[in-house]
């Protein structure tokens, strides 16, 4: 199994790149986000690789970060999410945005990805909720001790329901929490978060 490729960018297509490693060109499938961040032709690159072996083909999926590769693995473990849909989700959402969307059970954000309808979006957030709980999403962002922060999570969820994006809502609640002297309730977090978002 191939876990990593380091070589030169030979060419880039709409959903694949050819990475030249010692004269051998590997066809690597990647998200449009990852492909856009590759160096120019001839530039050196290291890509983390997930190898999918099927009866009729061996496919290499490439990623520029561990977080992206890990989320791809989680996504493709969900029934109905193959490699192509997994890459489409990673093209539409960064790993941080994906973590927030799943932690907040926000299937609407997932449906921004090509090939993800409401039913599949719901299945993804339900099956992967343990991969992105409040402690993972909000604990690091909000500077907590790693324990889930229900008030902050509820405030972010409320702001998202009001139409704000999960990353923006996360950042607003984070700023409010950092600037507060004591623990704020959900109502105060929402009110102050709205002020932050209006700036």
ROVO-690491 format. One record per residue: x negated, y negated, z of N, C-alpha, C in turn; residue in three letters; residue number from 1. Coordinates in steps of 0.001 Angstrom, whole numbers. Atoms other than C-alpha are relative to their C-alpha. Layout:
REM residues N
ATOM     n.px     n.py     n.pz    ca.px    ca.py    ca.pz     c.px     c.py     c.pz  res    n
ATOM        X        Y        Z        X        Y        Z        X        Y        Z  ALA  NUM
...
***
This chain:
REM residues 199
ATOM     n.px     n.py     n.pz    ca.px    ca.py    ca.pz     c.px     c.py     c.pz  res    n
ATOM     -843     1201        0        0        0        0     -877    -1249        0  UNK    1
ATOM      738     1265       61    -1228    -3494     -843      605     -960     1021  UNK    2
ATOM     -471      926    -1021     -976    -5925     2082     -400    -1439     -250  UNK    3
ATOM      491     1357      260    -2899    -8910      721     -797        9    -1295  UNK    4
ATOM      800      179     1212    -4360   -10156    -2542     -709    -1339       65  UNK    5
ATOM      763     1245      101    -7112   -12737    -2876     -650      -28    -1370  UNK    6
ATOM      551       92     1355    -7959   -13868    -6372      284    -1368     -582  UNK    7
ATOM     -243     1270      688    -7387   -16562    -8958     1350       25     -692  UNK    8
ATOM    -1296      107      675    -4095   -17800   -10368     -233       53    -1509  UNK    9
ATOM      147     -153     1451    -3936   -16547   -13936     1126     -716     -740  UNK   10
ATOM    -1155      673      602     -429   -17726   -14816     1157       28      982  UNK   11
ATOM    -1171       90     -876     2851   -18715   -13176     1241      -65     -873  UNK   12
ATOM    -1263       10      720     6325   -17896   -14484     1107     -554      871  UNK   13
ATOM    -1125      541     -761     9814   -18686   -13201      163      712     1347  UNK   14
ATOM     -139     -717    -1271     9805   -15969   -10546    -1171      927      306  UNK   15
ATOM     1188     -820     -241     6391   -14307   -10807    -1270     -806     -263  UNK   16
ATOM     1332      543      308     2695   -15168   -10840     -911     1193     -269  UNK   17
ATOM     1017    -1028      205     -216   -13154   -12162    -1252     -447      733  UNK   18
ATOM     1193      291     -791    -3087   -13073    -9689    -1123      902     -486  UNK   19
ATOM     1156     -731      520    -6433   -12046   -11169     -951      318     1150  UNK   20
ATOM      903     -453    -1056    -8404    -9989    -8670    -1072      883     -646  UNK   21
ATOM     1105     -757      591   -11762    -8937   -10065      289      513    -1396  UNK   22
ATOM     -294     -391     1376   -10450    -8817   -13619     1283      795     -166  UNK   23
ATOM    -1284     -714       60    -7231    -6961   -12745     1114     -983      324  UNK   24
ATOM    -1099      932     -214    -4040    -8986   -13097     1180      655      687  UNK   25
ATOM    -1131     -538     -750    -1388    -8248   -10476     1213     -911     -203  UNK   26
ATOM    -1243      757      137     2188    -9329   -11223      657      -67     1380  UNK   27
ATOM     -530      189    -1354     3500   -10801    -7963     1296     -799      -79  UNK   28
ATOM    -1275      709      -84     7151   -11738    -7432      -52     -915     1224  UNK   29
ATOM       34      956    -1117     7545   -14835    -5248     1149     -983     -137  UNK   30
ATOM    -1064     1012       33    10083   -17490    -4313     -483    -1216     -785  UNK   31
ATOM      379     1205      744    10170   -20677    -6370     -741     -977      907  UNK   32
ATOM      686      862     -970     9060   -22505    -3201    -1475      391       90  UNK   33
ATOM     1387     -472      -84     5926   -20321    -2931     -742     -258    -1303  UNK   34
ATOM      648      209     1305     5201   -20531    -6668     -378    -1471     -194  UNK   35
ATOM      277     1440      145     5401   -24336    -6526    -1191     -431      840  UNK   36
ATOM     1113      360     -883     2772   -24347    -3772    -1295      733     -331  UNK   37
ATOM     1238     -660      410      235   -22201    -5608     -981    -1035     -548  UNK   38
ATOM      974      921      602    -3015   -23886    -6666      116       20    -1518  UNK   39
ATOM      -47       20     1472    -3475   -24837   -10342     -621     1267     -591  UNK   40
ATOM      573    -1159      704    -4436   -22190   -12913    -1498       70      251  UNK   41
ATOM     1421     -195     -269    -7830   -20760   -12070     -374     -234     1445  UNK   42
ATOM      271      252    -1410    -7545   -21831    -8442       73     1286      808  UNK   43
ATOM        2    -1205     -827    -8227   -19294    -5712     1153      -34      987  UNK   44
ATOM    -1140      -79     -899    -5342   -18074    -3601      -11     1345      725  UNK   45
ATOM     -245    -1239     -741    -4605   -15486     -912     1495       96      240  UNK   46
ATOM    -1426     -222     -209    -1116   -14029     -826      209     1257      823  UNK   47
ATOM     -420    -1177     -749      383   -11705     1749      975      767     -879  UNK   48
ATOM     -763     -819      941     2012    -8808      -70      897     1000      715  UNK   49
ATOM     -932    -1056     -413     5053    -6651      561      198      879    -1235  UNK   50
ATOM      -92     -905     1140     5028    -3578    -1701     1299      796       74  UNK   51
ATOM    -1227     -790       86     8349    -2067    -2780     -195     1080    -1063  UNK   52
ATOM      169    -1120      928     8138     1369    -4359     1367      599     -295  UNK   53
ATOM    -1238     -649      424    11094     2630    -6388     -353     1120     -970  UNK   54
ATOM      259    -1107      919    11483     5633    -8656     -560     -484    -1325  UNK   55
ATOM      387      467     1329    11043     3530   -11763     -991    -1161       14  UNK   56
ATOM      899     1157      -20     8763      730   -10560     -646     -198     1362  UNK   57
ATOM      645      477    -1225     6315     -606    -8012      -27    -1525     -116  UNK   58
ATOM      -55     1454       39     6932    -4266    -7207     -785     -597     1156  UNK   59
ATOM      752      732    -1017     4667    -6649    -5351      705    -1335      249  UNK   60
ATOM     -614     1275     -383     6303    -9531    -3467    -1026     -782      809  UNK   61
ATOM     1071      779     -612     3948   -12340    -2467      495    -1180      819  UNK   62
ATOM     -389     1074     -930     4080   -14903      341    -1237     -773      433  UNK   63
ATOM     1119      847     -407     1922   -17818     1445      -89     -154     1513  UNK   64
ATOM       47       80    -1465     2778   -17518     5153      533     1288      609  UNK   65
ATOM     -478    -1181     -720     3329   -14767     7685     1484     -112      290  UNK   66
ATOM    -1419      194     -322     6687   -16276     8642      874      340    -1198  UNK   67
ATOM     -776     -277     1211     7911   -16093     5052       47     1503     -270  UNK   68
ATOM       40    -1452      232     6778   -12472     4692      875      736     1016  UNK   69
ATOM     -782     -662    -1034     8369   -11493     8009     1492     -159     -250  UNK   70
ATOM    -1419      219      271    11697   -13079     7099      455      798    -1212  UNK   71
ATOM     -351     -811     1169    11642   -11331     3732      286     1440      432  UNK   72
ATOM     -202    -1349     -518    11287    -8020     5563     1318      128      747  UNK   73
ATOM    -1264      -24     -739    14182    -8871     7875     1190      -65     -964  UNK   74
ATOM    -1109      200      932    16393   -10064     5019      287     1244     -824  UNK   75
ATOM     -211    -1166      871    15832    -7026     2816      399     1243      783  UNK   76
ATOM     -508    -1117     -801    16765    -4754     5728     1529      -32       69  UNK   77
ATOM    -1459      152      -18    20338    -6054     5368      577      582    -1286  UNK   78
ATOM     -621     -594     1182    22571    -4055     3026      508    -1092     -927  UNK   79
ATOM     -430      991      979    23166    -6026     -150    -1050    -1056     -293  UNK   80
ATOM     1086      962      247    19947    -8046       88    -1201      759     -556  UNK   81
ATOM     1171     -592      633    17391    -6797    -2397    -1117    -1021      -85  UNK   82
ATOM     1140      902      113    14068    -8354    -3266      341    -1310     -667  UNK   83
ATOM     -336     1225      735    15558   -10838    -5724      800     -980      864  UNK   84
ATOM     -820      867     -861    18175   -12148    -3283     -831     -510     1182  UNK   85
ATOM      879      425    -1092    15597   -12216     -475     -858    -1187     -400  UNK   86
ATOM      815     1125      489    13373   -14464    -2577      852    -1240     -249  UNK   87
ATOM     -883     1149      241    16352   -16652    -3539      299     -727     1309  UNK   88
ATOM     -256      621    -1302    17089   -17235      155    -1229     -771      457  UNK   89
ATOM     1233      679     -414    13445   -18100      834     -325    -1197     -895  UNK   90
ATOM      168     1170      865    13508   -20478    -2138      886    -1145      481  UNK   91
ATOM     -957     1021     -434    16553   -22286     -739     -294     -528     1399  UNK   92
ATOM      209      370    -1401    15485   -22316     2922    -1421      326      433  UNK   93
ATOM     1305     -288     -596    12131   -22616     4667      205      977     1152  UNK   94
ATOM     -163     -887    -1154    11436   -20076     7440      632     -686     1207  UNK   95
ATOM     -587      728    -1135    12300   -22754    10051     1498     -229     -201  UNK   96
ATOM    -1418      229      296    15592   -23592     8319      785     1309      100  UNK   97
ATOM     -639    -1311      -63    16406   -19889     8009      192      444     1447  UNK   98
ATOM      -97     -330    -1425    15674   -19322    11700     1138     -769      650  UNK   99
ATOM    -1057      831     -578    17952   -22217    12641     1374      465     -462  UNK  100
ATOM    -1300     -404      548    20761   -21095    10327      491     1292      631  UNK  101
ATOM     -410    -1288     -566    20772   -17554    11689      251     -127     1503  UNK  102
ATOM     -206      192    -1444    20408   -18638    15325     1336     -677      270  UNK  103
ATOM    -1255      734     -185    23402   -20943    14867     1169      685     -697  UNK  104
ATOM    -1042     -741      725    25367   -18307    12888      610     -863    -1111  UNK  105
ATOM     -430      953     1022    25547   -20838    10043      -66      648    -1379  UNK  106
ATOM       16     -700     1291    26519   -18752     7010      103     -968    -1173  UNK  107
ATOM     -151      984     1078    27349   -21891     4991    -1361     -418     -549  UNK  108
ATOM     1348      369      442    23672   -22866     4891     -611     1126     -818  UNK  109
ATOM      533    -1140      747    22729   -19352     3742      609       90    -1384  UNK  110
ATOM     -683      -91     1292    25273   -19592      933     -542    -1001    -1020  UNK  111
ATOM      675      874      970    23135   -22344     -623     -898      798     -926  UNK  112
ATOM      906     -829      800    20928   -19523    -1909      767      702    -1113  UNK  113
ATOM     -615     -672     1149    21702   -18090    -5349      213     1475      322  UNK  114
ATOM     -285    -1413     -223    23423   -14726    -5027      539      322     1375  UNK  115
ATOM     -535     -231    -1354    24638   -15201    -1443     1392     -611       95  UNK  116
ATOM    -1369      450     -194    28403   -15392    -1036      358        9     1473  UNK  117
ATOM     -407       65    -1418    30397   -15877     2184     -102     1340      735  UNK  118
ATOM       39    -1311     -680    30661   -12147     2943    -1431      426      293  UNK  119
ATOM     1398     -380     -215    26943   -11509     2463     -651     -932     1022  UNK  120
ATOM      532      954     -977    26075   -14678     4378      393      375     1419  UNK  121
ATOM     -471     -409    -1317    28208   -13494     7286     -733     1252      477  UNK  122
ATOM      695    -1239     -373    26570   -10051     7215    -1431     -300      431  UNK  123
ATOM     1389      340     -326    23089   -11605     7258      -95     -607     1398  UNK  124
ATOM      115      659    -1308    23747   -13868    10246      363      951     1134  UNK  125
ATOM     -390     -944    -1047    25440   -11059    12177    -1107     1021      263  UNK  126
ATOM      983    -1066     -167    22765    -8416    11529    -1354     -506      471  UNK  127
ATOM     1326      518     -343    19779   -10708    12050       11     -964     1181  UNK  128
ATOM      -68      995    -1090    21005   -12798    14996    -1026      271     1097  UNK  129
ATOM      995     -321    -1024    18641   -10932    17320    -1411     -417     -405  UNK  130
ATOM     1319      412      487    15717   -12019    15128     -217    -1497      175  UNK  131
ATOM      128     1460     -102    16449   -15706    15700      959     -543     1042  UNK  132
ATOM     -856      486    -1066    18077   -16330    19066     -376    -1400      399  UNK  133
ATOM      297     1356     -460    18174   -19710    20810    -1402     -140      570  UNK  134
ATOM     1328       92     -602    14939   -18887    22654    -1062     -150    -1061  UNK  135
ATOM      990       65     1075    13107   -18431    19364       94    -1318     -750  UNK  136
ATOM     -177     1200      801    14625   -21385    17542     -187    -1266      809  UNK  137
ATOM      -33     1236     -756    15140   -23908    20261    -1048      -58     1097  UNK  138
ATOM      961       -5    -1095    12690   -22824    22933    -1266     -719     -374  UNK  139
ATOM     1247      636      405     9613   -23845    20973      250    -1445     -395  UNK  140
ATOM     -289     1349      450    11300   -26903    19453      277     -928     1169  UNK  141
ATOM     -442      871    -1068    12686   -28186    22719     -926       16     1198  UNK  142
ATOM      996       36    -1055     9653   -27472    24879      450      693     1254  UNK  143
ATOM     -427     -719    -1203    11469   -25085    27229    -1016     1075      319  UNK  144
ATOM      943    -1038     -417     9747   -22243    29024      193     1283     -772  UNK  145
ATOM     -252    -1194      770    10977   -19830    26393     1331      639      325  UNK  146
ATOM    -1327     -509     -325    14297   -19174    28091     1020     -665     -914  UNK  147
ATOM    -1041      633      811    17445   -19803    26043      513    -1260      678  UNK  148
ATOM     -502     1265     -538    18772   -23334    26465     1418     -194     -527  UNK  149
ATOM    -1379       10      513    22572   -23046    26162      501    -1386     -356  UNK  150
ATOM     -507     1346      269    23284   -26774    26383     -573     -535    -1307  UNK  151
ATOM      620      466     1235    20788   -27616    23650      541      761    -1206  UNK  152
ATOM     -507     -820     1107    21977   -24720    21478     1424     -416     -367  UNK  153
ATOM    -1383      421      252    25605   -25795    21882       37    -1374     -660  UNK  154
ATOM       37     1349      581    24709   -29411    21070     -418       62    -1473  UNK  155
ATOM      436     -146     1400    22839   -28409    17901     1129      576     -836  UNK  156
ATOM    -1113     -624      722    25744   -26178    16874     1108    -1016     -280  UNK  157
ATOM    -1047     1016      175    28200   -29053    17405     -394    -1000    -1082  UNK  158
ATOM      464      959     1018    26080   -31438    15293       52      622    -1390  UNK  159
ATOM      -81     -694     1295    25864   -28831    12524     1446       63     -476  UNK  160
ATOM    -1422      -46      354    29653   -28441    12630      527    -1357     -449  UNK  161
ATOM     -378     1348      435    29883   -32218    12174     -565     -348    -1368  UNK  162
ATOM      485      209     1366    28042   -31840     8881    -1484     -270     -137  UNK  163
ATOM     1440      220       68    24393   -32391     9778     -716     1316     -260  UNK  164
ATOM      789    -1200      239    21733   -29934     8641     -605      514     1300  UNK  165
ATOM      540     -593    -1226    20400   -27509    11239    -1370     -568      385  UNK  166
ATOM     1309      545     -389    16776   -28790    11058       98    -1416      570  UNK  167
ATOM     -150     1373     -487    17878   -32434    11478      635       -7     1394  UNK  168
ATOM     -659      -81    -1307    20189   -31516    14355     -966      488     1069  UNK  169
ATOM     1010     -517     -917    17413   -29507    15990     -955    -1099      446  UNK  170
ATOM      979     1058     -305    14985   -32429    15750      619    -1085      877  UNK  171
ATOM     -658     1054     -778    17523   -34918    17111      162      424     1456  UNK  172
ATOM     -180     -481    -1372    18330   -32782    20160    -1355      140      693  UNK  173
ATOM     1355     -111     -544    14615   -32140    20628     -481    -1357      509  UNK  174
ATOM      455     1345     -392    13866   -35898    20710      763     -481     1243  UNK  175
ATOM     -806      415    -1148    16745   -36548    23128     -477      708     1269  UNK  176
ATOM      421     -779    -1163    15608   -33766    25449    -1370     -448      499  UNK  177
ATOM     1352      421     -370    11968   -34910    25392       -3    -1350      699  UNK  178
ATOM       -6     1359     -569    12889   -38494    26248      855     -105     1257  UNK  179
ATOM     -876       29    -1178    15287   -37544    29056     -783      367     1259  UNK  180
ATOM      648     -294    -1279    14202   -37529    32700      544     1273      643  UNK  181
ATOM     -618    -1178     -626    16642   -34778    33725      743      828    -1019  UNK  182
ATOM     -782     -852      882    18808   -32033    32293     1281     -708     -401  UNK  183
ATOM    -1209      634      518    21569   -33390    30089     1043     1059     -318  UNK  184
ATOM    -1084     -900      376    24957   -31787    29567      203      -18    -1504  UNK  185
ATOM     -251     -107     1439    26269   -30795    26158      541    -1309     -566  UNK  186
ATOM     -610     1244      483    28386   -33948    25819    -1027    -1108     -196  UNK  187
ATOM     1033     1048       85    25450   -36258    26533     -979      301    -1132  UNK  188
ATOM      928     -383     1075    23185   -34306    24181      601     -301    -1374  UNK  189
ATOM     -658      271     1289    25733   -34589    21361       49    -1495     -262  UNK  190
ATOM     -121     1460      159    26330   -38315    21956    -1344     -638     -348  UNK  191
ATOM     1321      573      256    22618   -39158    22114     -608      548    -1291  UNK  192
ATOM      480     -577     1258    21858   -36771    19264      570     -737    -1200  UNK  193
ATOM     -617      772     1081    24326   -38658    17060     -672    -1350     -191  UNK  194
ATOM      719     1285       91    22545   -41909    17912    -1330      187     -717  UNK  195
ATOM     1283     -291      663    19227   -40346    16886      201      180    -1502  UNK  196
ATOM     -250     -292     1413    20694   -39118    13609      436    -1247     -778  UNK  197
ATOM     -469     1223      667    22136   -42573    12871    -1121     -986     -244  UNK  198
ATOM     1124      953      134    18714   -44242    13051     -522       -8    -1429  UNK  199
***
